[in-house]
Amino acid sequence: MEKLLGKIRNNPKDVSYEDLDKLLRWAGFTRRTQRSGTSHFFYSKPGCPYPLTIPKKNPLKEVYVKQAIQFIDEYGDVEE
């Protein structure tokens, strides 16, 4: 997973939802979906001030990827 994290850090413009989902769950975040009416997934973790919202689209917009990397850096259970 460290290799995937490095790859995404180096090129946040061409990231699939599936890769980012794997990375967030590896870092200890829990995924939940809205019950109906949306294609967004919410990632949360104890100690995190608010949930991270990511749409299920491919490829993801760079802003979502950068926000996820920031969450992983600040709140993830990743040892580098």
C-alpha positions in Angstrom: 0.0 0.0 0.0 2.9 2.4 0.6 3.7 2.0 -3.1 0.1 3.0 -4.1 0.3 6.0 -1.7 3.5 7.2 -3.3 2.1 6.8 -6.8 -1.0 8.8 -5.9 1.0 11.5 -4.2 3.1 11.9 -7.3 0.1 12.0 -9.7 -3.2 13.0 -8.1 -4.8 13.7 -11.4 -5.4 10.2 -12.7 -6.7 8.2 -9.7 -9.5 5.7 -9.7 -12.2 5.6 -7.0 -11.2 2.0 -6.3 -7.6 2.8 -5.6 -8.4 5.7 -3.3 -11.0 3.6 -1.5 -8.4 0.9 -0.8 -6.0 3.4 0.4 -8.4 5.1 2.8 -9.6 1.8 4.3 -6.0 0.7 4.7 -5.3 3.9 6.6 -8.1 3.0 9.1 -11.0 4.9 7.8 -14.5 3.4 7.8 -16.7 3.8 4.6 -20.4 4.3 4.7 -22.9 5.2 2.0 -25.9 7.5 2.1 -29.1 5.5 2.1 -30.4 6.7 -1.2 -30.1 9.5 -3.7 -26.4 10.0 -3.9 -23.3 8.4 -5.4 -21.0 9.7 -2.7 -19.3 7.7 0.0 -18.3 9.1 3.4 -15.2 8.1 5.3 -14.8 8.7 9.0 -12.5 7.7 11.8 -12.5 8.4 15.6 -10.6 11.6 16.2 -11.3 13.0 12.8 -13.4 16.3 13.1 -15.7 15.6 10.1 -16.3 13.0 7.5 -14.5 13.0 4.1 -16.9 12.9 1.2 -15.8 11.2 -2.1 -17.9 10.7 -5.2 -17.8 7.3 -6.9 -16.5 8.5 -10.3 -13.5 7.6 -12.4 -11.2 9.3 -12.6 -11.6 11.4 -9.5 -11.1 15.1 -9.5 -7.7 16.2 -8.1 -9.3 18.2 -5.3 -10.8 15.0 -3.8 -7.6 13.1 -4.1 -5.5 15.9 -2.4 -8.1 16.1 0.4 -7.9 12.3 1.0 -4.1 12.4 1.1 -4.3 15.2 3.7 -6.7 13.2 5.8 -4.4 10.1 5.6 -1.5 12.3 6.6 -3.3 13.8 9.6 -5.5 11.1 10.8 -4.5 7.8 9.2 -2.8 4.9 10.9 0.1 4.9 8.4 3.7 4.6 9.5 6.1 6.1 6.9 
